[in-house]
Amino acid sequence: MKRKLVLASIAAWMLIMTGLLVFFSLDDEEDSINIKQASADTLEDMKSVINQEEDLYKWADEEKIGDGGHIHLHNDEVAEKYNSVEGAITFLFSAVTLKDEDLFVQTFEPESLSKDLFNGGSVDNSDVIMDFIQAISKDQEITDIKYNQKDGVLGTSKDEATVKLVYSDQSEAEINLAFKHYSSNNHGDDLSTYLISTTPSEIVSQVEKDTN
């Protein structure tokens, strides 16, 4: 009788462990970003925002609206698209793929970016930014991106993610990114966005460490 109880306990324990392994393997499943398509979409989104700004400023000038008037420059559809950890990852590596310095700068939390810019050896911030872009891309094409947002407590997600980059020479790099969520209500506009708090130099260090 005791032996049957022991065997039943072992079987139940193995069943529980198997269930946990299946659960965590599913939970750790990576999401994928089609970076080629994402880069093209990001470029179109930014053009849309720029065109909106130009139209609104032109209208404000024609209507003679001075500094006292509020002009809504917030593209809700575009903002919502990038208001997530996935959106921030997409935005960063689209900027790297496009080699776009302006987009690259907009991806980072200002404090994180300023640390690298002021500590850089070049007096030209443009050179420093382009060096970061080239180092992250390894002067190659990034062909695939997979990421896994880290779990918090009680089913929540942390503002952290592990990102795996696949390059055109088939080499890979795995990097850890931290994010900061910003939200504000300015002039009635609900603004919310995720920015990367990991510094560009830390990202470069992870890429170089993982691919050497």
C-alpha beads as a LAMMPS data file, in Angstrom:
LAMMPS data file: protein, C-alpha beads

212 atoms
211 bonds

1 atom types
1 bond types

-500.0 500.0 xlo xhi
-500.0 500.0 ylo yhi
-500.0 500.0 zlo zhi

Masses

1 110.0

Atoms # bond

1 1 1 0.000 0.000 0.000
2 1 1 2.810 2.346 0.954
3 1 1 4.595 1.548 -2.283
4 1 1 1.483 2.454 -4.291
5 1 1 1.209 5.749 -2.431
6 1 1 4.874 6.513 -3.108
7 1 1 4.490 5.689 -6.811
8 1 1 1.330 7.763 -6.998
9 1 1 3.102 10.681 -5.314
10 1 1 6.032 10.403 -7.736
11 1 1 3.668 10.256 -10.721
12 1 1 1.756 13.300 -9.463
13 1 1 5.014 15.196 -8.873
14 1 1 6.250 14.341 -12.387
15 1 1 2.920 15.455 -13.854
16 1 1 3.158 18.780 -12.020
17 1 1 6.771 19.309 -13.120
18 1 1 5.880 18.470 -16.724
19 1 1 3.051 20.986 -16.611
20 1 1 5.361 23.652 -15.193
21 1 1 7.977 22.984 -17.866
22 1 1 5.353 23.296 -20.600
23 1 1 4.004 26.489 -19.030
24 1 1 7.398 28.165 -18.756
25 1 1 8.483 27.047 -22.237
26 1 1 5.338 28.646 -23.648
27 1 1 5.823 31.706 -21.467
28 1 1 9.390 32.128 -22.738
29 1 1 8.361 31.915 -26.390
30 1 1 10.010 34.700 -28.329
31 1 1 8.156 37.223 -30.426
32 1 1 9.541 38.176 -33.821
33 1 1 9.840 41.504 -35.626
34 1 1 10.104 41.677 -39.401
35 1 1 12.678 44.464 -39.326
36 1 1 12.677 45.069 -43.086
37 1 1 8.942 45.730 -43.135
38 1 1 9.050 47.520 -39.775
39 1 1 11.725 49.926 -41.031
40 1 1 9.682 50.785 -44.101
41 1 1 6.585 51.323 -41.949
42 1 1 8.490 53.476 -39.463
43 1 1 9.820 55.661 -42.262
44 1 1 6.271 56.170 -43.577
45 1 1 5.001 56.924 -40.074
46 1 1 7.638 59.599 -39.540
47 1 1 6.881 61.148 -42.922
48 1 1 3.221 61.265 -41.911
49 1 1 4.090 63.046 -38.657
50 1 1 6.338 65.555 -40.464
51 1 1 3.651 66.276 -43.066
52 1 1 1.110 66.799 -40.305
53 1 1 3.426 69.255 -38.551
54 1 1 4.042 71.190 -41.766
55 1 1 0.316 71.397 -42.518
56 1 1 -0.540 72.533 -38.998
57 1 1 2.179 75.180 -38.859
58 1 1 1.120 76.431 -42.292
59 1 1 -2.480 76.640 -41.095
60 1 1 -1.408 78.387 -37.875
61 1 1 0.592 80.916 -39.878
62 1 1 -2.322 81.605 -42.219
63 1 1 -4.708 82.008 -39.277
64 1 1 -2.115 84.154 -37.499
65 1 1 -2.106 82.013 -34.377
66 1 1 0.658 83.224 -32.070
67 1 1 2.472 81.556 -29.210
68 1 1 -0.626 81.871 -27.050
69 1 1 -2.533 79.345 -29.143
70 1 1 -2.109 75.604 -28.735
71 1 1 -1.388 73.522 -31.808
72 1 1 -2.044 69.788 -31.545
73 1 1 0.999 68.066 -33.066
74 1 1 0.302 64.642 -31.611
75 1 1 -0.441 61.917 -34.169
76 1 1 -2.521 59.544 -32.046
77 1 1 -2.343 56.615 -34.457
78 1 1 1.440 56.725 -34.759
79 1 1 1.915 57.377 -31.040
80 1 1 -0.215 54.373 -30.091
81 1 1 1.723 52.140 -32.461
82 1 1 5.006 52.754 -30.637
83 1 1 3.565 53.026 -27.124
84 1 1 4.841 49.639 -25.953
85 1 1 8.066 47.752 -25.313
86 1 1 7.717 46.119 -28.739
87 1 1 7.183 49.548 -30.283
88 1 1 10.342 50.917 -28.668
89 1 1 12.362 47.920 -29.890
90 1 1 10.944 48.330 -33.400
91 1 1 11.702 52.048 -33.398
92 1 1 15.304 51.552 -32.238
93 1 1 16.282 48.939 -34.772
94 1 1 14.371 50.652 -37.564
95 1 1 16.541 53.694 -36.842
96 1 1 19.645 51.488 -36.943
97 1 1 18.524 49.811 -40.177
98 1 1 17.720 53.159 -41.798
99 1 1 20.903 54.706 -40.343
100 1 1 18.758 57.625 -39.264
101 1 1 20.409 59.714 -36.545
102 1 1 17.281 61.703 -35.663
103 1 1 15.155 58.590 -35.152
104 1 1 17.952 56.940 -33.167
105 1 1 18.123 59.883 -30.750
106 1 1 14.334 59.888 -30.252
107 1 1 14.412 56.259 -29.114
108 1 1 16.352 56.895 -25.904
109 1 1 15.582 58.410 -22.564
110 1 1 17.321 61.848 -22.680
111 1 1 19.406 61.203 -19.560
112 1 1 20.739 57.907 -20.936
113 1 1 21.634 59.434 -24.280
114 1 1 23.311 62.517 -22.818
115 1 1 25.697 60.357 -20.774
116 1 1 27.165 58.907 -23.955
117 1 1 27.118 62.088 -25.992
118 1 1 28.953 64.140 -23.385
119 1 1 31.441 61.365 -22.668
120 1 1 32.205 60.729 -26.329
121 1 1 35.630 61.492 -27.731
122 1 1 34.244 63.492 -30.653
123 1 1 33.077 67.074 -30.366
124 1 1 30.508 66.307 -33.076
125 1 1 27.470 64.520 -31.650
126 1 1 26.543 63.374 -35.139
127 1 1 29.783 61.381 -35.384
128 1 1 29.160 59.777 -31.990
129 1 1 25.602 58.774 -32.902
130 1 1 26.643 57.327 -36.248
131 1 1 29.412 55.350 -34.536
132 1 1 26.787 53.804 -32.264
133 1 1 24.560 52.949 -35.216
134 1 1 27.406 51.332 -37.150
135 1 1 28.588 49.389 -34.105
136 1 1 25.103 48.030 -33.332
137 1 1 24.534 47.051 -36.961
138 1 1 28.125 45.787 -37.317
139 1 1 28.015 47.480 -40.728
140 1 1 25.695 44.699 -41.864
141 1 1 22.020 44.145 -42.438
142 1 1 19.990 42.999 -39.439
143 1 1 17.887 40.218 -40.965
144 1 1 15.817 39.110 -37.997
145 1 1 14.871 40.263 -34.511
146 1 1 13.372 38.161 -31.742
147 1 1 12.526 39.460 -28.296
148 1 1 11.104 38.286 -25.013
149 1 1 9.664 40.760 -22.527
150 1 1 10.572 39.731 -18.987
151 1 1 7.900 38.708 -16.514
152 1 1 7.084 40.629 -13.366
153 1 1 4.866 39.559 -10.478
154 1 1 1.250 38.398 -10.632
155 1 1 1.216 38.027 -14.397
156 1 1 2.542 41.501 -15.127
157 1 1 5.425 42.314 -17.453
158 1 1 8.603 44.157 -16.562
159 1 1 9.856 47.114 -18.566
160 1 1 12.770 44.929 -19.623
161 1 1 13.359 42.650 -22.583
162 1 1 15.931 40.297 -24.032
163 1 1 16.491 40.919 -27.738
164 1 1 18.260 38.590 -30.165
165 1 1 19.651 40.130 -33.335
166 1 1 20.467 38.033 -36.388
167 1 1 22.845 39.559 -38.947
168 1 1 23.335 38.929 -42.638
169 1 1 26.507 36.885 -41.960
170 1 1 24.363 34.601 -39.732
171 1 1 26.047 35.803 -36.555
172 1 1 23.842 36.640 -33.589
173 1 1 23.899 38.994 -30.629
174 1 1 21.723 38.911 -27.535
175 1 1 21.168 42.127 -25.634
176 1 1 19.175 43.150 -22.579
177 1 1 17.219 46.381 -22.772
178 1 1 15.511 48.395 -20.052
179 1 1 12.706 50.848 -20.776
180 1 1 11.055 53.786 -19.081
181 1 1 7.405 54.634 -19.540
182 1 1 6.525 58.315 -19.823
183 1 1 3.014 59.692 -19.661
184 1 1 1.669 63.199 -19.315
185 1 1 -1.411 65.278 -19.945
186 1 1 -0.396 68.528 -21.606
187 1 1 -3.021 70.943 -22.964
188 1 1 -5.542 68.103 -22.831
189 1 1 -3.343 65.720 -24.845
190 1 1 -2.742 62.310 -23.245
191 1 1 0.839 61.525 -24.223
192 1 1 2.360 58.153 -23.458
193 1 1 5.494 56.496 -24.762
194 1 1 8.230 53.983 -23.953
195 1 1 11.854 55.085 -24.219
196 1 1 14.993 53.001 -23.853
197 1 1 16.932 53.704 -20.660
198 1 1 19.841 51.404 -21.553
199 1 1 22.573 53.660 -22.942
200 1 1 23.766 53.220 -26.551
201 1 1 27.275 52.394 -25.303
202 1 1 25.869 49.572 -23.140
203 1 1 24.050 48.162 -26.167
204 1 1 27.247 48.317 -28.221
205 1 1 29.174 46.554 -25.437
206 1 1 26.627 43.729 -25.392
207 1 1 26.713 43.363 -29.183
208 1 1 30.519 43.276 -29.257
209 1 1 30.741 40.868 -26.329
210 1 1 28.248 38.468 -27.865
211 1 1 29.748 38.458 -31.362
212 1 1 33.497 38.352 -30.609

Bonds

1 1 1 2
2 1 2 3
3 1 3 4
4 1 4 5
5 1 5 6
6 1 6 7
7 1 7 8
8 1 8 9
9 1 9 10
10 1 10 11
11 1 11 12
12 1 12 13
13 1 13 14
14 1 14 15
15 1 15 16
16 1 16 17
17 1 17 18
18 1 18 19
19 1 19 20
20 1 20 21
21 1 21 22
22 1 22 23
23 1 23 24
24 1 24 25
25 1 25 26
26 1 26 27
27 1 27 28
28 1 28 29
29 1 29 30
30 1 30 31
31 1 31 32
32 1 32 33
33 1 33 34
34 1 34 35
35 1 35 36
36 1 36 37
37 1 37 38
38 1 38 39
39 1 39 40
40 1 40 41
41 1 41 42
42 1 42 43
43 1 43 44
44 1 44 45
45 1 45 46
46 1 46 47
47 1 47 48
48 1 48 49
49 1 49 50
50 1 50 51
51 1 51 52
52 1 52 53
53 1 53 54
54 1 54 55
55 1 55 56
56 1 56 57
57 1 57 58
58 1 58 59
59 1 59 60
60 1 60 61
61 1 61 62
62 1 62 63
63 1 63 64
64 1 64 65
65 1 65 66
66 1 66 67
67 1 67 68
68 1 68 69
69 1 69 70
70 1 70 71
71 1 71 72
72 1 72 73
73 1 73 74
74 1 74 75
75 1 75 76
76 1 76 77
77 1 77 78
78 1 78 79
79 1 79 80
80 1 80 81
81 1 81 82
82 1 82 83
83 1 83 84
84 1 84 85
85 1 85 86
86 1 86 87
87 1 87 88
88 1 88 89
89 1 89 90
90 1 90 91
91 1 91 92
92 1 92 93
93 1 93 94
94 1 94 95
95 1 95 96
96 1 96 97
97 1 97 98
98 1 98 99
99 1 99 100
100 1 100 101
101 1 101 102
102 1 102 103
103 1 103 104
104 1 104 105
105 1 105 106
106 1 106 107
107 1 107 108
108 1 108 109
109 1 109 110
110 1 110 111
111 1 111 112
112 1 112 113
113 1 113 114
114 1 114 115
115 1 115 116
116 1 116 117
117 1 117 118
118 1 118 119
119 1 119 120
120 1 120 121
121 1 121 122
122 1 122 123
123 1 123 124
124 1 124 125
125 1 125 126
126 1 126 127
127 1 127 128
128 1 128 129
129 1 129 130
130 1 130 131
131 1 131 132
132 1 132 133
133 1 133 134
134 1 134 135
135 1 135 136
136 1 136 137
137 1 137 138
138 1 138 139
139 1 139 140
140 1 140 141
141 1 141 142
142 1 142 143
143 1 143 144
144 1 144 145
145 1 145 146
146 1 146 147
147 1 147 148
148 1 148 149
149 1 149 150
150 1 150 151
151 1 151 152
152 1 152 153
153 1 153 154
154 1 154 155
155 1 155 156
156 1 156 157
157 1 157 158
158 1 158 159
159 1 159 160
160 1 160 161
161 1 161 162
162 1 162 163
163 1 163 164
164 1 164 165
165 1 165 166
166 1 166 167
167 1 167 168
168 1 168 169
169 1 169 170
170 1 170 171
171 1 171 172
172 1 172 173
173 1 173 174
174 1 174 175
175 1 175 176
176 1 176 177
177 1 177 178
178 1 178 179
179 1 179 180
180 1 180 181
181 1 181 182
182 1 182 183
183 1 183 184
184 1 184 185
185 1 185 186
186 1 186 187
187 1 187 188
188 1 188 189
189 1 189 190
190 1 190 191
191 1 191 192
192 1 192 193
193 1 193 194
194 1 194 195
195 1 195 196
196 1 196 197
197 1 197 198
198 1 198 199
199 1 199 200
200 1 200 201
201 1 201 202
202 1 202 203
203 1 203 204
204 1 204 205
205 1 205 206
206 1 206 207
207 1 207 208
208 1 208 209
209 1 209 210
210 1 210 211
211 1 211 212
